[in-house]
């Protein structure tokens, strides 16, 4: 690993988790669609299908408060 890459890795690991997530997304996006795996593509299709169901009124919306409350209860 080059010294530049080591420095970038060190600096990136010192970012906040939100900043690291943003950076990871940008880096993965820069690879183009060829970087998507079959699993990624399946999840994208599922998310698009669920969103369309929501827009068509087939799936109710859930508030962020409900989502986070459920996540908190599952993690406890």
PQR file with spaces between the fields and no chain letter, atoms N, CA, C, O and H, PARSE charges and radii, in Angstrom:
ATOM       1  N    UNK     1       0.868   -1.176    0.000 -0.4000 1.5000
ATOM       2  CA   UNK     1       0.000    0.000    0.000 -0.0000 2.0000
ATOM       3  C    UNK     1       0.906    1.226    0.000  0.5500 1.7000
ATOM       4  O    UNK     1       1.853    1.308    0.782 -0.5500 1.4000
ATOM       5  N    UNK     2       0.612    2.167   -0.870 -0.4000 1.5000
ATOM       6  CA   UNK     2       1.423    3.375   -0.968 -0.0000 2.0000
ATOM       7  C    UNK     2       1.218    4.255    0.264  0.5500 1.7000
ATOM       8  O    UNK     2       0.222    4.130    0.977 -0.5500 1.4000
ATOM       9  H    UNK     2      -0.158    2.101   -1.505  0.4000 1.0000
ATOM      10  N    UNK     3       2.182    5.148    0.498 -0.4000 1.5000
ATOM      11  CA   UNK     3       2.076    6.070    1.636 -0.0000 2.0000
ATOM      12  C    UNK     3       0.849    6.972    1.506  0.5500 1.7000
ATOM      13  O    UNK     3       0.187    7.273    2.499 -0.5500 1.4000
ATOM      14  H    UNK     3       2.991    5.250   -0.081  0.4000 1.0000
ATOM      15  N    UNK     4       0.551    7.399    0.287 -0.4000 1.5000
ATOM      16  CA   UNK     4      -0.620    8.252    0.076 -0.0000 2.0000
ATOM      17  C    UNK     4      -1.893    7.508    0.450  0.5500 1.7000
ATOM      18  O    UNK     4      -2.767    8.063    1.116 -0.5500 1.4000
ATOM      19  H    UNK     4       1.089    7.155   -0.520  0.4000 1.0000
ATOM      20  N    UNK     5      -2.000    6.258    0.024 -0.4000 1.5000
ATOM      21  CA   UNK     5      -3.182    5.466    0.338 -0.0000 2.0000
ATOM      22  C    UNK     5      -3.295    5.234    1.848  0.5500 1.7000
ATOM      23  O    UNK     5      -4.394    5.280    2.401 -0.5500 1.4000
ATOM      24  H    UNK     5      -1.291    5.807   -0.517  0.4000 1.0000
ATOM      25  N    UNK     6      -2.168    4.986    2.513 -0.4000 1.5000
ATOM      26  CA   UNK     6      -2.180    4.818    3.972 -0.0000 2.0000
ATOM      27  C    UNK     6      -2.683    6.076    4.661  0.5500 1.7000
ATOM      28  O    UNK     6      -3.456    5.994    5.615 -0.5500 1.4000
ATOM      29  H    UNK     6      -1.276    4.949    2.064  0.4000 1.0000
ATOM      30  N    UNK     7      -2.244    7.260    4.180 -0.4000 1.5000
ATOM      31  CA   UNK     7      -2.679    8.521    4.776 -0.0000 2.0000
ATOM      32  C    UNK     7      -4.172    8.736    4.540  0.5500 1.7000
ATOM      33  O    UNK     7      -4.898    9.148    5.446 -0.5500 1.4000
ATOM      34  H    UNK     7      -1.615    7.327    3.405  0.4000 1.0000
ATOM      35  N    UNK     8      -4.620    8.457    3.330 -0.4000 1.5000
ATOM      36  CA   UNK     8      -6.047    8.615    3.031 -0.0000 2.0000
ATOM      37  C    UNK     8      -6.870    7.689    3.919  0.5500 1.7000
ATOM      38  O    UNK     8      -7.895    8.095    4.467 -0.5500 1.4000
ATOM      39  H    UNK     8      -4.031    8.123    2.595  0.4000 1.0000
ATOM      40  N    UNK     9      -6.418    6.439    4.060 -0.4000 1.5000
ATOM      41  CA   UNK     9      -7.134    5.492    4.915 -0.0000 2.0000
ATOM      42  C    UNK     9      -7.172    5.991    6.357  0.5500 1.7000
ATOM      43  O    UNK     9      -8.223    5.960    6.997 -0.5500 1.4000
ATOM      44  H    UNK     9      -5.586    6.109    3.614  0.4000 1.0000
ATOM      45  N    UNK    10      -6.040    6.449    6.866 -0.4000 1.5000
ATOM      46  CA   UNK    10      -5.962    6.968    8.237 -0.0000 2.0000
ATOM      47  C    UNK    10      -6.915    8.144    8.417  0.5500 1.7000
ATOM      48  O    UNK    10      -7.671    8.196    9.387 -0.5500 1.4000
ATOM      49  H    UNK    10      -5.186    6.474    6.346  0.4000 1.0000
ATOM      50  N    UNK    11      -6.875    9.086    7.482 -0.4000 1.5000
ATOM      51  CA   UNK    11      -7.744   10.267    7.572 -0.0000 2.0000
ATOM      52  C    UNK    11      -9.217    9.871    7.487  0.5500 1.7000
ATOM      53  O    UNK    11     -10.055   10.400    8.218 -0.5500 1.4000
ATOM      54  H    UNK    11      -6.261    9.044    6.693  0.4000 1.0000
ATOM      55  N    UNK    12      -9.525    8.934    6.586 -0.4000 1.5000
ATOM      56  CA   UNK    12     -10.918    8.513    6.417 -0.0000 2.0000
ATOM      57  C    UNK    12     -11.445    7.839    7.681  0.5500 1.7000
ATOM      58  O    UNK    12     -12.597    8.049    8.060 -0.5500 1.4000
ATOM      59  H    UNK    12      -8.845    8.505    5.992  0.4000 1.0000
ATOM      60  N    UNK    13     -10.620    7.041    8.326 -0.4000 1.5000
ATOM      61  CA   UNK    13     -11.063    6.339    9.534 -0.0000 2.0000
ATOM      62  C    UNK    13     -11.247    7.284   10.719  0.5500 1.7000
ATOM      63  O    UNK    13     -11.854    6.911   11.723 -0.5500 1.4000
ATOM      64  H    UNK    13      -9.684    6.871    8.018  0.4000 1.0000
ATOM      65  N    UNK    14     -10.733    8.487   10.607 -0.4000 1.5000
ATOM      66  CA   UNK    14     -10.916    9.475   11.671 -0.0000 2.0000
ATOM      67  C    UNK    14     -12.124   10.381   11.439  0.5500 1.7000
ATOM      68  O    UNK    14     -12.384   11.282   12.236 -0.5500 1.4000
ATOM      69  H    UNK    14     -10.240    8.790    9.791  0.4000 1.0000
ATOM      70  N    UNK    15     -12.856   10.150   10.361 -0.4000 1.5000
ATOM      71  CA   UNK    15     -14.084   10.897   10.099 -0.0000 2.0000
ATOM      72  C    UNK    15     -15.199   10.370   10.989  0.5500 1.7000
ATOM      73  O    UNK    15     -15.089    9.286   11.561 -0.5500 1.4000
ATOM      74  H    UNK    15     -12.645    9.418    9.713  0.4000 1.0000
ATOM      75  N    UNK    16     -16.268   11.139   11.100 -0.4000 1.5000
ATOM      76  CA   UNK    16     -17.446   10.651   11.829 -0.0000 2.0000
ATOM      77  C    UNK    16     -18.073    9.520   11.020  0.5500 1.7000
ATOM      78  O    UNK    16     -17.786    9.368    9.833 -0.5500 1.4000
ATOM      79  H    UNK    16     -16.358   12.020   10.635  0.4000 1.0000
ATOM      80  N    UNK    17     -18.918    8.738   11.654 -0.4000 1.5000
ATOM      81  CA   UNK    17     -19.548    7.626   10.937 -0.0000 2.0000
ATOM      82  C    UNK    17     -20.391    8.132    9.767  0.5500 1.7000
ATOM      83  O    UNK    17     -20.445    7.496    8.715 -0.5500 1.4000
ATOM      84  H    UNK    17     -19.152    8.862   12.619  0.4000 1.0000
ATOM      85  N    UNK    18     -21.048    9.280    9.954 -0.4000 1.5000
ATOM      86  CA   UNK    18     -21.852    9.841    8.861 -0.0000 2.0000
ATOM      87  C    UNK    18     -20.953   10.270    7.708  0.5500 1.7000
ATOM      88  O    UNK    18     -21.293   10.048    6.545 -0.5500 1.4000
ATOM      89  H    UNK    18     -21.004    9.797   10.809  0.4000 1.0000
ATOM      90  N    UNK    19     -19.819   10.877    8.012 -0.4000 1.5000
ATOM      91  CA   UNK    19     -18.895   11.297    6.961 -0.0000 2.0000
ATOM      92  C    UNK    19     -18.298   10.084    6.246  0.5500 1.7000
ATOM      93  O    UNK    19     -18.128   10.109    5.027 -0.5500 1.4000
ATOM      94  H    UNK    19     -19.543   11.058    8.956  0.4000 1.0000
ATOM      95  N    UNK    20     -17.979    9.023    6.994 -0.4000 1.5000
ATOM      96  CA   UNK    20     -17.446    7.802    6.372 -0.0000 2.0000
ATOM      97  C    UNK    20     -18.476    7.161    5.459  0.5500 1.7000
ATOM      98  O    UNK    20     -18.139    6.678    4.378 -0.5500 1.4000
ATOM      99  H    UNK    20     -18.117    9.003    7.984  0.4000 1.0000
ATOM     100  N    UNK    21     -19.738    7.155    5.893 -0.4000 1.5000
ATOM     101  CA   UNK    21     -20.796    6.578    5.060 -0.0000 2.0000
ATOM     102  C    UNK    21     -20.939    7.371    3.768  0.5500 1.7000
ATOM     103  O    UNK    21     -21.083    6.791    2.691 -0.5500 1.4000
ATOM     104  H    UNK    21     -20.011    7.547    6.771  0.4000 1.0000
ATOM     105  N    UNK    22     -20.899    8.688    3.875 -0.4000 1.5000
ATOM     106  CA   UNK    22     -20.994    9.541    2.681 -0.0000 2.0000
ATOM     107  C    UNK    22     -19.821    9.262    1.745  0.5500 1.7000
ATOM     108  O    UNK    22     -20.001    9.107    0.537 -0.5500 1.4000
ATOM     109  H    UNK    22     -20.782    9.158    4.749  0.4000 1.0000
ATOM     110  N    UNK    23     -18.613    9.199    2.318 -0.4000 1.5000
ATOM     111  CA   UNK    23     -17.423    8.943    1.508 -0.0000 2.0000
ATOM     112  C    UNK    23     -17.488    7.567    0.851  0.5500 1.7000
ATOM     113  O    UNK    23     -17.150    7.422   -0.324 -0.5500 1.4000
ATOM     114  H    UNK    23     -18.467    9.325    3.300  0.4000 1.0000
ATOM     115  N    UNK    24     -17.918    6.565    1.600 -0.4000 1.5000
ATOM     116  CA   UNK    24     -18.032    5.215    1.038 -0.0000 2.0000
ATOM     117  C    UNK    24     -19.008    5.195   -0.131  0.5500 1.7000
ATOM     118  O    UNK    24     -18.748    4.569   -1.159 -0.5500 1.4000
ATOM     119  H    UNK    24     -18.192    6.682    2.554  0.4000 1.0000
ATOM     120  N    UNK    25     -20.132    5.884    0.034 -0.4000 1.5000
ATOM     121  CA   UNK    25     -21.118    5.948   -1.036 -0.0000 2.0000
ATOM     122  C    UNK    25     -20.524    6.612   -2.267  0.5500 1.7000
ATOM     123  O    UNK    25     -20.705    6.132   -3.387 -0.5500 1.4000
ATOM     124  H    UNK    25     -20.343    6.393    0.869  0.4000 1.0000
ATOM     125  N    UNK    26     -19.819    7.710   -2.061 -0.4000 1.5000
ATOM     126  CA   UNK    26     -19.201    8.411   -3.206 -0.0000 2.0000
ATOM     127  C    UNK    26     -18.172    7.529   -3.908  0.5500 1.7000
ATOM     128  O    UNK    26     -18.122    7.486   -5.138 -0.5500 1.4000
ATOM     129  H    UNK    26     -19.672    8.100   -1.152  0.4000 1.0000
ATOM     130  N    UNK    27     -17.353    6.826   -3.128 -0.4000 1.5000
ATOM     131  CA   UNK    27     -16.339    5.968   -3.727 -0.0000 2.0000
ATOM     132  C    UNK    27     -16.969    4.817   -4.500  0.5500 1.7000
ATOM     133  O    UNK    27     -16.549    4.515   -5.617 -0.5500 1.4000
ATOM     134  H    UNK    27     -17.394    6.860   -2.129  0.4000 1.0000
ATOM     135  N    UNK    28     -17.974    4.174   -3.914 -0.4000 1.5000
ATOM     136  CA   UNK    28     -18.642    3.079   -4.608 -0.0000 2.0000
ATOM     137  C    UNK    28     -19.353    3.574   -5.862  0.5500 1.7000
ATOM     138  O    UNK    28     -19.345    2.904   -6.894 -0.5500 1.4000
ATOM     139  H    UNK    28     -18.316    4.419   -3.006  0.4000 1.0000
ATOM     140  N    UNK    29     -19.966    4.745   -5.766 -0.4000 1.5000
ATOM     141  CA   UNK    29     -20.648    5.311   -6.938 -0.0000 2.0000
ATOM     142  C    UNK    29     -19.667    5.604   -8.058  0.5500 1.7000
ATOM     143  O    UNK    29     -20.008    5.500   -9.236 -0.5500 1.4000
ATOM     144  H    UNK    29     -19.973    5.289   -4.928  0.4000 1.0000
ATOM     145  N    UNK    30     -18.447    5.970   -7.689 -0.4000 1.5000
ATOM     146  CA   UNK    30     -17.454    6.310   -8.713 -0.0000 2.0000
ATOM     147  C    UNK    30     -17.006    5.091   -9.507  0.5500 1.7000
ATOM     148  O    UNK    30     -16.413    5.231  -10.577 -0.5500 1.4000
ATOM     149  H    UNK    30     -18.170    6.054   -6.732  0.4000 1.0000
ATOM     150  N    UNK    31     -17.286    3.891   -8.992 -0.4000 1.5000
ATOM     151  CA   UNK    31     -16.902    2.678   -9.701 -0.0000 2.0000
ATOM     152  C    UNK    31     -17.854    2.352  -10.840  0.5500 1.7000
ATOM     153  O    UNK    31     -17.535    1.549  -11.717 -0.5500 1.4000
ATOM     154  H    UNK    31     -17.768    3.776   -8.123  0.4000 1.0000
ATOM     155  N    UNK    32     -19.017    2.975  -10.822 -0.4000 1.5000
ATOM     156  CA   UNK    32     -19.986    2.737  -11.873 -0.0000 2.0000
ATOM     157  C    UNK    32     -20.830    1.526  -11.566  0.5500 1.7000
ATOM     158  O    UNK    32     -20.640    0.861  -10.548 -0.5500 1.4000
ATOM     159  H    UNK    32     -19.276    3.627  -10.109  0.4000 1.0000
ATOM     160  N    UNK    33     -21.757    1.246  -12.446 -0.4000 1.5000
ATOM     161  CA   UNK    33     -22.699    0.151  -12.229 -0.0000 2.0000
ATOM     162  C    UNK    33     -22.038   -1.212  -12.245  0.5500 1.7000
ATOM     163  O    UNK    33     -22.592   -2.164  -11.694 -0.5500 1.4000
ATOM     164  H    UNK    33     -21.911    1.786  -13.273  0.4000 1.0000
ATOM     165  N    UNK    34     -20.863   -1.338  -12.863 -0.4000 1.5000
ATOM     166  CA   UNK    34     -20.225   -2.648  -12.914 -0.0000 2.0000
ATOM     167  C    UNK    34     -19.826   -3.126  -11.519  0.5500 1.7000
ATOM     168  O    UNK    34     -19.547   -4.310  -11.327 -0.5500 1.4000
ATOM     169  H    UNK    34     -20.413   -0.566  -13.310  0.4000 1.0000
ATOM     170  N    UNK    35     -19.797   -2.213  -10.542 -0.4000 1.5000
ATOM     171  CA   UNK    35     -19.440   -2.591   -9.179 -0.0000 2.0000
ATOM     172  C    UNK    35     -20.623   -3.198   -8.421  0.5500 1.7000
ATOM     173  O    UNK    35     -20.438   -3.769   -7.346 -0.5500 1.4000
ATOM     174  H    UNK    35     -20.024   -1.251  -10.697  0.4000 1.0000
ATOM     175  N    UNK    36     -21.823   -3.081   -8.965 -0.4000 1.5000
ATOM     176  CA   UNK    36     -22.988   -3.633   -8.299 -0.0000 2.0000
ATOM     177  C    UNK    36     -23.009   -5.153   -8.438  0.5500 1.7000
ATOM     178  O    UNK    36     -22.796   -5.699   -9.520 -0.5500 1.4000
ATOM     179  H    UNK    36     -21.973   -2.617   -9.839  0.4000 1.0000
ATOM     180  N    UNK    37     -23.267   -5.812   -7.329 -0.4000 1.5000
ATOM     181  CA   UNK    37     -23.378   -7.264   -7.356 -0.0000 2.0000
ATOM     182  C    UNK    37     -24.825   -7.646   -7.649  0.5500 1.7000
ATOM     183  O    UNK    37     -25.706   -6.786   -7.690 -0.5500 1.4000
ATOM     184  H    UNK    37     -23.440   -5.368   -6.450  0.4000 1.0000
ATOM     185  N    UNK    38     -25.058   -8.907   -7.845 -0.4000 1.5000
ATOM     186  CA   UNK    38     -26.426   -9.380   -8.064 -0.0000 2.0000
ATOM     187  C    UNK    38     -27.292   -9.082   -6.846  0.5500 1.7000
ATOM     188  O    UNK    38     -28.472   -8.758   -6.979 -0.5500 1.4000
ATOM     189  H    UNK    38     -24.343   -9.605   -7.812  0.4000 1.0000
ATOM     190  N    UNK    39     -26.701   -9.193   -5.662 -0.4000 1.5000
ATOM     191  CA   UNK    39     -27.443   -8.907   -4.433 -0.0000 2.0000
ATOM     192  C    UNK    39     -27.825   -7.430   -4.388  0.5500 1.7000
ATOM     193  O    UNK    39     -28.959   -7.090   -4.048 -0.5500 1.4000
ATOM     194  H    UNK    39     -25.743   -9.457   -5.554  0.4000 1.0000
ATOM     195  N    UNK    40     -26.878   -6.549   -4.733 -0.4000 1.5000
ATOM     196  CA   UNK    40     -27.175   -5.114   -4.772 -0.0000 2.0000
ATOM     197  C    UNK    40     -28.327   -4.836   -5.731  0.5500 1.7000
ATOM     198  O    UNK    40     -29.260   -4.102   -5.405 -0.5500 1.4000
ATOM     199  H    UNK    40     -25.957   -6.825   -5.010  0.4000 1.0000
ATOM     200  N    UNK    41     -28.249   -5.425   -6.903 -0.4000 1.5000
ATOM     201  CA   UNK    41     -29.283   -5.205   -7.908 -0.0000 2.0000
ATOM     202  C    UNK    41     -30.635   -5.722   -7.433  0.5500 1.7000
ATOM     203  O    UNK    41     -31.665   -5.098   -7.688 -0.5500 1.4000
ATOM     204  H    UNK    41     -27.492   -6.021   -7.168  0.4000 1.0000
ATOM     205  N    UNK    42     -30.636   -6.863   -6.741 -0.4000 1.5000
ATOM     206  CA   UNK    42     -31.891   -7.410   -6.217 -0.0000 2.0000
ATOM     207  C    UNK    42     -32.489   -6.475   -5.173  0.5500 1.7000
ATOM     208  O    UNK    42     -33.703   -6.268   -5.154 -0.5500 1.4000
ATOM     209  H    UNK    42     -29.799   -7.370   -6.533  0.4000 1.0000
ATOM     210  N    UNK    43     -31.647   -5.904   -4.297 -0.4000 1.5000
ATOM     211  CA   UNK    43     -32.151   -4.968   -3.284 -0.0000 2.0000
ATOM     212  C    UNK    43     -32.674   -3.690   -3.915  0.5500 1.7000
ATOM     213  O    UNK    43     -33.680   -3.140   -3.467 -0.5500 1.4000
ATOM     214  H    UNK    43     -30.662   -6.073   -4.313  0.4000 1.0000
ATOM     215  N    UNK    44     -32.002   -3.219   -4.945 -0.4000 1.5000
ATOM     216  CA   UNK    44     -32.471   -2.013   -5.640 -0.0000 2.0000
ATOM     217  C    UNK    44     -33.845   -2.280   -6.253  0.5500 1.7000
ATOM     218  O    UNK    44     -34.753   -1.457   -6.130 -0.5500 1.4000
ATOM     219  H    UNK    44     -31.185   -3.665   -5.309  0.4000 1.0000
ATOM     220  N    UNK    45     -33.997   -3.421   -6.908 -0.4000 1.5000
ATOM     221  CA   UNK    45     -35.292   -3.774   -7.499 -0.0000 2.0000
ATOM     222  C    UNK    45     -36.372   -3.873   -6.424  0.5500 1.7000
ATOM     223  O    UNK    45     -37.493   -3.405   -6.623 -0.5500 1.4000
ATOM     224  H    UNK    45     -33.260   -4.090   -7.008  0.4000 1.0000
ATOM     225  N    UNK    46     -36.038   -4.480   -5.287 -0.4000 1.5000
ATOM     226  CA   UNK    46     -37.002   -4.620   -4.200 -0.0000 2.0000
ATOM     227  C    UNK    46     -37.388   -3.253   -3.632  0.5500 1.7000
ATOM     228  O    UNK    46     -38.563   -2.998   -3.368 -0.5500 1.4000
ATOM     229  H    UNK    46     -35.127   -4.860   -5.125  0.4000 1.0000
ATOM     230  N    UNK    47     -36.409   -2.384   -3.448 -0.4000 1.5000
ATOM     231  CA   UNK    47     -36.694   -1.040   -2.932 -0.0000 2.0000
ATOM     232  C    UNK    47     -37.582   -0.274   -3.902  0.5500 1.7000
ATOM     233  O    UNK    47     -38.522    0.402   -3.485 -0.5500 1.4000
ATOM     234  H    UNK    47     -35.454   -2.591   -3.662  0.4000 1.0000
ATOM     235  N    UNK    48     -37.288   -0.376   -5.197 -0.4000 1.5000
ATOM     236  CA   UNK    48     -38.106    0.312   -6.197 -0.0000 2.0000
ATOM     237  C    UNK    48     -39.529   -0.240   -6.217  0.5500 1.7000
ATOM     238  O    UNK    48     -40.489    0.518   -6.359 -0.5500 1.4000
ATOM     239  H    UNK    48     -36.524   -0.925   -5.537  0.4000 1.0000
ATOM     240  N    UNK    49     -39.669   -1.573   -6.072 -0.4000 1.5000
ATOM     241  CA   UNK    49     -40.990   -2.191   -6.051 -0.0000 2.0000
ATOM     242  C    UNK    49     -41.771   -1.726   -4.832  0.5500 1.7000
ATOM     243  O    UNK    49     -42.954   -1.406   -4.941 -0.5500 1.4000
ATOM     244  H    UNK    49     -38.890   -2.189   -5.957  0.4000 1.0000
ATOM     245  N    UNK    50     -41.122   -1.685   -3.667 -0.4000 1.5000
ATOM     246  CA   UNK    50     -41.796   -1.242   -2.448 -0.0000 2.0000
ATOM     247  C    UNK    50     -42.205    0.231   -2.544  0.5500 1.7000
ATOM     248  O    UNK    50     -43.288    0.615   -2.104 -0.5500 1.4000
ATOM     249  H    UNK    50     -40.161   -1.945   -3.578  0.4000 1.0000
ATOM     250  N    UNK    51     -41.324    1.046   -3.125 -0.4000 1.5000
ATOM     251  CA   UNK    51     -41.644    2.472   -3.281 -0.0000 2.0000
ATOM     252  C    UNK    51     -42.837    2.651   -4.215  0.5500 1.7000
ATOM     253  O    UNK    51     -43.715    3.475   -3.961 -0.5500 1.4000
ATOM     254  H    UNK    51     -40.444    0.734   -3.483  0.4000 1.0000
ATOM     255  N    UNK    52     -42.862    1.878   -5.292 -0.4000 1.5000
ATOM     256  CA   UNK    52     -44.001    1.967   -6.219 -0.0000 2.0000
ATOM     257  C    UNK    52     -45.284    1.526   -5.528  0.5500 1.7000
ATOM     258  O    UNK    52     -46.332    2.144   -5.719 -0.5500 1.4000
ATOM     259  H    UNK    52     -42.149    1.209   -5.498  0.4000 1.0000
ATOM     260  N    UNK    53     -45.214    0.458   -4.721 -0.4000 1.5000
ATOM     261  CA   UNK    53     -46.381    0.018   -3.953 -0.0000 2.0000
ATOM     262  C    UNK    53     -46.860    1.136   -3.032  0.5500 1.7000
ATOM     263  O    UNK    53     -48.063    1.365   -2.902 -0.5500 1.4000
ATOM     264  H    UNK    53     -44.363   -0.043   -4.566  0.4000 1.0000
ATOM     265  N    UNK    54     -45.922    1.831   -2.394 -0.4000 1.5000
ATOM     266  CA   UNK    54     -46.274    2.954   -1.512 -0.0000 2.0000
ATOM     267  C    UNK    54     -46.969    4.057   -2.313  0.5500 1.7000
ATOM     268  O    UNK    54     -48.010    4.567   -1.900 -0.5500 1.4000
ATOM     269  H    UNK    54     -44.946    1.645   -2.499  0.4000 1.0000
ATOM     270  N    UNK    55     -46.389    4.423   -3.461 -0.4000 1.5000
ATOM     271  CA   UNK    55     -46.975    5.476   -4.283 -0.0000 2.0000
ATOM     272  C    UNK    55     -48.360    5.092   -4.798  0.5500 1.7000
ATOM     273  O    UNK    55     -49.225    5.953   -4.961 -0.5500 1.4000
ATOM     274  H    UNK    55     -45.543    4.009   -3.796  0.4000 1.0000
ATOM     275  N    UNK    56     -48.573    3.799   -5.055 -0.4000 1.5000
ATOM     276  CA   UNK    56     -49.864    3.316   -5.553 -0.0000 2.0000
ATOM     277  C    UNK    56     -50.874    3.104   -4.427  0.5500 1.7000
ATOM     278  O    UNK    56     -52.012    2.710   -4.686 -0.5500 1.4000
ATOM     279  H    UNK    56     -47.870    3.099   -4.923  0.4000 1.0000
ATOM     280  N    UNK    57     -50.476    3.358   -3.197 -0.4000 1.5000
ATOM     281  CA   UNK    57     -51.375    3.187   -2.057 -0.0000 2.0000
ATOM     282  C    UNK    57     -51.514    1.747   -1.584  0.5500 1.7000
ATOM     283  O    UNK    57     -52.399    1.447   -0.782 -0.5500 1.4000
ATOM     284  H    UNK    57     -49.552    3.678   -2.987  0.4000 1.0000
ATOM     285  N    UNK    58     -50.665    0.858   -2.060 -0.4000 1.5000
ATOM     286  CA   UNK    58     -50.717   -0.545   -1.664 -0.0000 2.0000
ATOM     287  C    UNK    58     -49.953   -0.813   -0.372  0.5500 1.7000
ATOM     288  O    UNK    58     -50.127   -1.862    0.248 -0.5500 1.4000
ATOM     289  H    UNK    58     -49.946    1.101   -2.712  0.4000 1.0000
ATOM     290  N    UNK    59     -49.117    0.121    0.030 -0.4000 1.5000
ATOM     291  CA   UNK    59     -48.276   -0.046    1.210 -0.0000 2.0000
ATOM     292  C    UNK    59     -48.340    1.250    2.011  0.5500 1.7000
ATOM     293  O    UNK    59     -48.061    2.323    1.477 -0.5500 1.4000
ATOM     294  H    UNK    59     -48.976    0.973   -0.474  0.4000 1.0000
ATOM     295  N    UNK    60     -48.708    1.156    3.301 -0.4000 1.5000
ATOM     296  CA   UNK    60     -48.795    2.387    4.096 -0.0000 2.0000
ATOM     297  C    UNK    60     -47.411    2.927    4.443  0.5500 1.7000
ATOM     298  O    UNK    60     -46.440    2.175    4.524 -0.5500 1.4000
ATOM     299  H    UNK    60     -48.934    0.283    3.735  0.4000 1.0000
ATOM     300  N    UNK    61     -47.338    4.221    4.644 -0.4000 1.5000
ATOM     301  CA   UNK    61     -46.100    4.826    5.097 -0.0000 2.0000
ATOM     302  C    UNK    61     -45.915    4.605    6.589  0.5500 1.7000
ATOM     303  O    UNK    61     -46.887    4.400    7.315 -0.5500 1.4000
ATOM     304  H    UNK    61     -48.127    4.832    4.579  0.4000 1.0000
ATOM     305  N    UNK    62     -44.685    4.647    7.041 -0.4000 1.5000
ATOM     306  CA   UNK    62     -44.378    4.503    8.461 -0.0000 2.0000
ATOM     307  C    UNK    62     -43.526    5.708    8.855  0.5500 1.7000
ATOM     308  O    UNK    62     -42.548    6.037    8.183 -0.5500 1.4000
ATOM     309  H    UNK    62     -43.895    4.814    6.451  0.4000 1.0000
ATOM     310  N    UNK    63     -43.910    6.358    9.952 -0.4000 1.5000
ATOM     311  CA   UNK    63     -43.162    7.544   10.377 -0.0000 2.0000
ATOM     312  C    UNK    63     -41.769    7.150   10.853  0.5500 1.7000
ATOM     313  O    UNK    63     -41.544    6.026   11.302 -0.5500 1.4000
ATOM     314  H    UNK    63     -44.704    6.091   10.497  0.4000 1.0000
ATOM     315  N    UNK    64     -40.849    8.084   10.747 -0.4000 1.5000
ATOM     316  CA   UNK    64     -39.485    7.847   11.215 -0.0000 2.0000
ATOM     317  C    UNK    64     -39.491    7.516   12.703  0.5500 1.7000
ATOM     318  O    UNK    64     -38.711    6.681   13.159 -0.5500 1.4000
ATOM     319  H    UNK    64     -41.031    8.997   10.382  0.4000 1.0000
ATOM     320  N    UNK    65     -40.368    8.168   13.456 -0.4000 1.5000
ATOM     321  CA   UNK    65     -40.452    7.904   14.891 -0.0000 2.0000
ATOM     322  C    UNK    65     -40.776    6.430   15.146  0.5500 1.7000
ATOM     323  O    UNK    65     -40.158    5.799   16.004 -0.5500 1.4000
ATOM     324  H    UNK    65     -41.002    8.846   13.085  0.4000 1.0000
ATOM     325  N    UNK    66     -41.734    5.882   14.409 -0.4000 1.5000
ATOM     326  CA   UNK    66     -42.095    4.468   14.555 -0.0000 2.0000
ATOM     327  C    UNK    66     -40.938    3.551   14.160  0.5500 1.7000
ATOM     328  O    UNK    66     -40.671    2.556   14.835 -0.5500 1.4000
ATOM     329  H    UNK    66     -42.235    6.394   13.712  0.4000 1.0000
ATOM     330  N    UNK    67     -40.265    3.882   13.082 -0.4000 1.5000
ATOM     331  CA   UNK    67     -39.149    3.060   12.610 -0.0000 2.0000
ATOM     332  C    UNK    67     -38.047    3.016   13.655  0.5500 1.7000
ATOM     333  O    UNK    67     -37.548    1.942   13.991 -0.5500 1.4000
ATOM     334  H    UNK    67     -40.482    4.690   12.534  0.4000 1.0000
ATOM     335  N    UNK    68     -37.662    4.195   14.177 -0.4000 1.5000
ATOM     336  CA   UNK    68     -36.576    4.233   15.155 -0.0000 2.0000
ATOM     337  C    UNK    68     -36.978    3.591   16.471  0.5500 1.7000
ATOM     338  O    UNK    68     -36.146    2.959   17.122 -0.5500 1.4000
ATOM     339  H    UNK    68     -38.068    5.067   13.904  0.4000 1.0000
ATOM     340  N    UNK    69     -38.229    3.736   16.880 -0.4000 1.5000
ATOM     341  CA   UNK    69     -38.717    3.108   18.114 -0.0000 2.0000
ATOM     342  C    UNK    69     -38.641    1.595   17.974  0.5500 1.7000
ATOM     343  O    UNK    69     -38.205    0.909   18.900 -0.5500 1.4000
ATOM     344  H    UNK    69     -38.905    4.250   16.351  0.4000 1.0000
ATOM     345  N    UNK    70     -39.059    1.067   16.828 -0.4000 1.5000
ATOM     346  CA   UNK    70     -39.003   -0.376   16.604 -0.0000 2.0000
ATOM     347  C    UNK    70     -37.546   -0.862   16.572  0.5500 1.7000
ATOM     348  O    UNK    70     -37.216   -1.898   17.147 -0.5500 1.4000
ATOM     349  H    UNK    70     -39.413    1.624   16.076  0.4000 1.0000
ATOM     350  N    UNK    71     -36.686   -0.100   15.893 -0.4000 1.5000
ATOM     351  CA   UNK    71     -35.257   -0.465   15.828 -0.0000 2.0000
ATOM     352  C    UNK    71     -34.651   -0.482   17.225  0.5500 1.7000
ATOM     353  O    UNK    71     -33.907   -1.400   17.570 -0.5500 1.4000
ATOM     354  H    UNK    71     -36.954    0.743   15.426  0.4000 1.0000
ATOM     355  N    UNK    72     -34.967    0.531   18.031 -0.4000 1.5000
ATOM     356  CA   UNK    72     -34.455    0.590   19.407 -0.0000 2.0000
ATOM     357  C    UNK    72     -34.918   -0.608   20.211  0.5500 1.7000
ATOM     358  O    UNK    72     -34.128   -1.194   20.952 -0.5500 1.4000
ATOM     359  H    UNK    72     -35.572    1.276   17.752  0.4000 1.0000
ATOM     360  N    UNK    73     -36.183   -0.986   20.081 -0.4000 1.5000
ATOM     361  CA   UNK    73     -36.701   -2.117   20.845 -0.0000 2.0000
ATOM     362  C    UNK    73     -36.062   -3.431   20.389  0.5500 1.7000
ATOM     363  O    UNK    73     -35.851   -4.329   21.205 -0.5500 1.4000
ATOM     364  H    UNK    73     -36.824   -0.511   19.479  0.4000 1.0000
ATOM     365  N    UNK    74     -35.753   -3.553   19.102 -0.4000 1.5000
ATOM     366  CA   UNK    74     -35.123   -4.754   18.596 -0.0000 2.0000
ATOM     367  C    UNK    74     -33.679   -4.877   19.058  0.5500 1.7000
ATOM     368  O    UNK    74     -33.176   -5.984   19.253 -0.5500 1.4000
ATOM     369  H    UNK    74     -35.924   -2.824   18.439  0.4000 1.0000
ATOM     370  N    UNK    75     -33.012   -3.739   19.234 -0.4000 1.5000
ATOM     371  CA   UNK    75     -31.603   -3.748   19.622 -0.0000 2.0000
ATOM     372  C    UNK    75     -31.400   -3.916   21.125  0.5500 1.7000
ATOM     373  O    UNK    75     -30.282   -4.171   21.572 -0.5500 1.4000
ATOM     374  H    UNK    75     -33.420   -2.840   19.076  0.4000 1.0000
ATOM     375  N    UNK    76     -32.463   -3.776   21.902 -0.4000 1.5000
ATOM     376  CA   UNK    76     -32.335   -3.893   23.361 -0.0000 2.0000
ATOM     377  C    UNK    76     -32.428   -5.325   23.804  0.5500 1.7000
ATOM     378  O    UNK    76     -32.340   -5.609   24.998 -0.5500 1.4000
ATOM     379  H    UNK    76     -33.371   -3.569   21.538  0.4000 1.0000
